[in-house]
């Protein structure tokens, strides 16, 4: 109580307290299993397994066959999952053209976070506000060849920035190491500007890359094959999460 009164009497201290809290939240590392890599014949079992492994969010890849050369799940699957998993965070990654047209449908279906590609949005600022207006956390995604500088004017809006460390459209690709540089740049910008967006990475995340990824500044680790591709999904999720948390201790 004494600490709370002290902050109330000194607004500058209250602000400092909030900033420290935000930095701590941003620093928390989480694994987001990509359900695209799961066996859809027993998707519910797969999801329950990773939740027992310590996972609290799921990454949902949405592809339209136009923006990326593949087609995946859509609004009905998200709506069905939401009925079964009322408390789970759904991190919906829209790899689609004209994403603003489907944002209302995904929000209504139960998406918690919605991220859109910088490359797919002519009016990115407007699209991000559209997501927030629908009650979801807004994220923006960068393809491997897109520089961080294209996001300069929207970083104060977003909940997270997703760095693609493979070319989007297919799972099982090799990690593009140049993406580590983008994560470091984003972490530096966040610190310099006093922002609190989270840094997410998608593609090639596994036991052989997790330490470098976390040390570069990423906190949200999307993993598909590393979790669902072989062995026990619960154990894989737990092992990856433990390795990621251990790597935070060696951050520069």
C-alpha positions in Angstrom: 0.0 0.0 0.0 2.8 2.4 0.8 4.4 1.9 -2.6 1.0 2.5 -4.3 0.4 5.7 -2.3 3.9 6.9 -3.1 3.2 6.5 -6.9 -0.1 8.2 -6.6 1.5 11.3 -4.9 4.3 11.4 -7.5 3.0 11.1 -11.1 6.5 10.9 -12.5 7.1 7.8 -10.4 3.8 6.3 -11.6 5.0 6.8 -15.2 8.3 5.2 -14.4 6.5 2.3 -12.8 4.3 1.8 -15.8 7.3 1.8 -18.2 9.1 -0.8 -16.1 6.0 -3.0 -16.1 5.7 -2.6 -19.9 9.3 -3.6 -20.4 8.8 -6.7 -18.3 5.7 -7.7 -20.2 7.6 -7.2 -23.5 10.5 -9.3 -22.2 8.3 -12.3 -21.4 9.1 -15.1 -23.9 6.2 -17.3 -25.2 5.9 -20.1 -27.8 3.1 -19.8 -30.2 2.5 -23.2 -31.9 1.4 -22.9 -35.5 -1.7 -25.2 -35.9 -1.0 -25.3 -39.6 1.6 -28.0 -38.8 -0.7 -30.1 -36.6 -2.6 -33.1 -37.7 -6.1 -31.8 -38.5 -7.6 -35.2 -38.0 -7.0 -34.8 -34.3 -6.5 -31.0 -34.0 -8.2 -30.8 -30.6 -5.9 -33.4 -29.0 -2.9 -31.6 -30.5 -3.9 -28.3 -29.0 -4.6 -29.7 -25.6 -1.2 -31.4 -25.6 0.7 -28.1 -26.2 -1.4 -26.3 -23.6 -0.3 -28.9 -21.1 3.3 -28.1 -22.3 2.8 -24.5 -21.0 1.5 -22.8 -24.1 -1.2 -20.1 -23.8 -1.5 -18.9 -27.3 -1.9 -20.4 -30.8 -0.7 -19.1 -34.1 -3.3 -19.4 -36.9 -1.9 -19.0 -40.4 -4.5 -17.8 -42.9 -3.5 -18.1 -46.6 -5.5 -17.2 -49.7 -3.5 -18.7 -52.5 -2.9 -15.2 -54.0 -0.7 -13.3 -51.6 1.1 -16.5 -50.8 1.2 -19.7 -52.9 -0.9 -21.8 -50.6 -4.4 -22.0 -49.1 -5.1 -22.7 -45.5 -7.7 -22.3 -42.8 -10.3 -19.5 -42.6 -13.0 -18.0 -40.5 -15.0 -21.2 -39.8 -12.1 -23.0 -38.3 -11.3 -20.0 -36.0 -14.9 -19.8 -34.9 -15.0 -23.6 -34.1 -11.7 -23.4 -32.2 -13.0 -20.4 -30.2 -16.0 -22.5 -29.0 -13.7 -25.2 -27.7 -11.0 -22.9 -26.4 -12.7 -19.8 -24.8 -9.7 -18.5 -23.0 -6.8 -19.2 -25.5 -5.2 -16.3 -27.3 -5.6 -16.7 -31.1 -2.8 -15.1 -32.9 -4.3 -14.8 -36.4 -1.7 -14.1 -39.1 -3.4 -12.9 -42.3 -1.3 -13.8 -45.4 -4.0 -12.5 -47.7 -4.7 -9.8 -50.2 -7.1 -7.0 -49.1 -7.0 -8.1 -45.5 -9.2 -5.2 -44.3 -12.2 -6.9 -46.0 -11.9 -9.9 -43.7 -10.9 -8.3 -40.5 -14.5 -8.0 -39.2 -15.2 -11.7 -39.9 -12.1 -12.9 -38.1 -12.7 -10.6 -35.1 -16.3 -11.9 -34.9 -15.0 -15.5 -35.1 -12.9 -15.0 -32.0 -9.4 -13.8 -33.1 -7.5 -12.1 -30.2 -4.6 -10.7 -32.2 -4.7 -10.0 -35.9 -1.6 -9.3 -37.9 -1.4 -8.1 -41.5 1.5 -7.8 -44.0 2.9 -4.4 -44.7 3.3 -5.6 -48.3 -0.5 -6.3 -48.6 -1.8 -3.0 -47.2 -1.9 0.1 -49.3 -3.2 2.0 -46.3 -1.5 0.3 -43.5 -2.4 2.9 -40.8 -6.0 2.6 -41.6 -6.0 -1.2 -41.6 -4.3 -1.3 -38.2 -6.9 1.1 -36.7 -9.6 -1.2 -38.3 -8.2 -4.1 -36.3 -8.2 -2.2 -33.1 -11.7 -0.8 -33.7 -12.9 -4.4 -33.8 -11.5 -5.1 -30.3 -8.4 -7.0 -31.4 -4.7 -6.4 -30.8 -3.1 -5.2 -34.1 0.2 -6.6 -35.5 2.2 -5.9 -38.6 4.3 -8.5 -40.6 7.4 -8.0 -42.6 8.5 -10.4 -45.4 12.2 -11.3 -45.5 13.0 -8.7 -48.2 11.0 -5.8 -46.6 13.1 -3.4 -44.4 12.1 -2.4 -40.9 12.2 1.2 -41.9 8.8 0.8 -43.7 7.2 0.6 -40.3 8.6 3.8 -38.8 5.3 5.6 -38.7 3.1 2.8 -37.3 5.3 1.2 -34.6 3.5 3.3 -31.9 0.2 1.7 -33.0 1.0 -2.0 -33.0 0.9 -4.7 -30.3 3.5 -6.8 -32.1 5.7 -6.9 -35.1 6.1 -10.3 -36.8 9.4 -10.8 -38.6 9.1 -13.5 -41.2 12.3 -15.6 -41.1 11.2 -17.7 -44.1 9.3 -16.7 -47.2 5.7 -17.1 -46.3 3.4 -19.8 -47.7 4.9 -23.1 -46.6 6.2 -24.8 -43.4 9.5 -26.6 -43.0 11.7 -24.0 -44.6 15.2 -23.1 -43.5 15.7 -20.2 -41.2 16.9 -17.0 -42.9 19.6 -15.7 -40.6 19.4 -12.1 -41.9 16.1 -11.9 -40.0 18.1 -11.7 -36.8 19.3 -8.3 -37.9 15.7 -7.1 -38.2 14.9 -8.3 -34.7 17.9 -6.4 -33.3 16.9 -3.2 -35.1 13.3 -3.5 -33.8 14.6 -4.0 -30.3 16.8 -1.0 -30.5 14.0 1.2 -32.0 11.7 0.1 -29.2 14.2 1.0 -26.6 15.1 4.4 -28.2 11.5 5.4 -28.7 10.1 4.0 -25.4 7.6 1.8 -27.2 6.2 -1.5 -25.9 5.4 -3.6 -29.0 6.4 -7.2 -28.9 8.7 -8.8 -31.4 7.5 -12.0 -33.0 9.3 -14.4 -35.4 7.9 -17.0 -37.7 9.8 -19.6 -39.7 12.5 -22.1 -38.9 12.1 -21.7 -35.2 13.5 -24.8 -33.5 16.0 -25.9 -30.9 18.9 -25.1 -33.2 17.8 -21.4 -33.7 15.9 -20.5 -30.5 18.9 -19.1 -28.6 20.0 -16.8 -31.4 16.4 -15.6 -31.9 15.8 -14.8 -28.3 19.1 -13.1 -27.9 18.2 -10.9 -30.9 15.2 -9.6 -29.1 12.2 -11.8 -30.1 9.7 -12.7 -27.4 6.9 -14.5 -29.4 8.2 -17.6 -31.2 6.0 -19.2 -33.8 6.8 -22.9 -34.1 5.1 -25.4 -36.4 7.2 -28.4 -37.2 9.4 -28.0 -34.1 6.3 -28.6 -32.0 4.0 -30.8 -34.1 6.3 -32.3 -36.7 7.6 -35.3 -34.7 7.5 -36.8 -31.3 5.3 -35.6 -28.5 3.8 -32.2 -29.0 3.6 -31.5 -25.3 7.2 -32.3 -24.7 8.4 -30.4 -27.7 6.5 -27.3 -26.7 7.9 -27.5 -23.2 11.4 -28.1 -24.4 11.3 -25.2 -26.8 9.8 -22.9 -24.1 12.4 -23.8 -21.6 15.2 -23.2 -24.1 13.7 -19.8 -25.0 13.4 -18.7 -21.4 17.0 -19.9 -20.6 18.2 -17.8 -23.6 16.8 -14.7 -22.0 19.5 -14.9 -19.4 22.2 -14.5 -22.0 20.7 -11.5 -23.8 23.1 -8.6 -24.3 
